[in-house]
Amino acid sequence: MERSKAESITAYLEARQKERAAPAAPASSGTSLSLLAALAGAPRGTMALAELQQASGMNLGDFLQATKRLADTGFLTVSGPFGSETAQLTRLGSEVADLARAS
């Protein structure tokens, strides 16, 4: 049985009210630049992804998104077997981290 448009709108509005009433998820404290900074401070610019995420203070979803963006733009590389991946700062990533520290 198909819902009427009025019922659909009412259901939508009720769902939006519930979303607004629910406590907001904590915001991530880290940024893509904080990932680069953490790597710049690591020996040889390399860190296990699990350690990097912990150092960033980011939730997993934001961390994975930021890591992918940084890898796609050539600022870092990710390598290693699943579960033991490491991130390594590229030369370009190191330059960006240096610029961010200087400003």
Helices and strands as residue ranges (DSSP letters): H 5-21, H 32-40, G 43-45, E 46-48, H 49-56, H 60-72, E 76-79, E 86-89, H 91-102
